[in-house]
Amino acid sequence: MSDSFDAGIEDGATPAVSQTSSEVKTGVQELLRNGLIENEHKPAVYRTATVHKDDINVILEPLDLELRVDEVRGLAFLGVRPGTNVGEDQEQDEWSHPLVRRQRLTLEQSLLVVLLRQLYLIHEQEKGTSADFATISLEEVTSQLDLYFATSGSDTRDQQRVRNLISQISVHGIVYEVDEHDSIRIRPLITHFADPESLNALLAQYQRIADDQTQAPDSDG
């Protein structure tokens, strides 16, 4: 038996012995599966991620990813390493890496993210920066979107449109789907979801469009 073992080593078949702890493996797997770890939901895994941040980043380095920690909000999440080449046809931003789950947002989805991010920041200003969720009613979100998009004439139909939009962006970990009380819970990750300057520019653009639509009947007269 020892002869065959020695022969295996001579042939280059050295047995692989993992030096990575099960805790670190769990943290890496959670990040690759969901993109983030929230202290509120998985405190043990979050604690491992913060304590073993350097070890986890060694594992993520070949993937051009890194672990980032927002201790104030209790978040550990994936980010793209600075200087990563994501391809000539892609924007160089935090969410363009193929392993960071992100779909290109539609105009309506983008606007919804802008509004929800602003609401979450207002929540933090009033309640303090923490990992708590901000909750907003479906009716309020619908009324805010109505400022930018034409209504269908049916409250039920307009609210269903918002339900669909919330469901679509919930895959990014920034909101939960509308609950049985018609409430939307905004998650802390939304503060890191996109560049705030870009979001504000987008919101300003929509505001100009809405103003133009409002003024259009007067100019025709």
C-alpha angles and dihedrals in degrees: 000000000000090000092057090046092052090046090053091054092048090052090055095255095129110172111250115234115191115227093186117106120237089241093058091046090052091051093050093046091050091051094049092046100046106010093233146045120214119206090214093059103031108019095165094051091043091052090050090051093052095044095045098036093130093049091049092049090054088058093045095046096087088054091054088242133120138193116246124190129206100191094179092060096032096243133142112183145163121264134177114254112250113262094024113153104229096175136282093264095053133076116249098240139126095267105042097089110110092232094051102083108239135137122197106267123233120232093262093047091049092051091048090053090051093052095044092048091053091049091051092051090050088051090053092049091053100038101027130256109296143124091270118124124245114227125206131173123250088234093057094049090048092051091050093050089049087067089067105029131048114257122238093227091249121092090201093053093046092050091049089054089055091047089055092048092049090050091051096052095039089082088072093063095244099110141013120236118266109285131218090274092056090250129138121213114208114210125220093243089076088079088066099036099096143359108281093218091056092048093050091048090051092050091050090051092053090048090055091049091050091049091050091051091050093050096043097088091051093052090051090054 
